[in-house]
Amino acid sequence: GYGWGGGLVVLNQGGSYKLSHNTFTGNFAPSVGSAIFVDDGAVATSDHDLVFANADNPKGDGAVPPVYVDGLGDGVVSTLTLNHATIADHVSPGSTSGGAIRVTGGSRATVNNSILWNNGGGDVQTDETSKSAITY
């Protein structure tokens, strides 16, 4: 019923989550974050995780990125750091940007030494209130 985070939802202001060596595939979310959704001020780190072939909205009426990071508002931001992760083969009909990761609500995403491949358009979309950094 939540509609977000088909594979995993991490939320809670002040919560700190460490993910390592997981595979997220074949998941679906009717809204956003079909594989991983970080929300409500959570801080998450993902090391050596594989995110591939998660499902888009079956109606095709909007791109659903597999990884979504969103804040709670009023200065409460969520943070995701991806290290040595792979996000691949998530093609979203009509997607021109944010096919792999979308960052909104003043939140932050950092991607280090990771592979973003075949995700239907630009891989990372960050709204005007948020920040993302990608390094190889």
Buried (B, 14 or more C-beta within 10 A) or exposed (E): EEEBBBBBBBBBBEBEBEBEEBEBBEBBBBBBBBBBBBBBBBBBBBBBBBBBBBBBBEEEEBBBBBBBBBBBEEEBBBBBBBBBBBBBBBEBEEBEBBBBBBBBBBBBBBBBEBBBEBBBBBBBBBBEEBBBEBEE
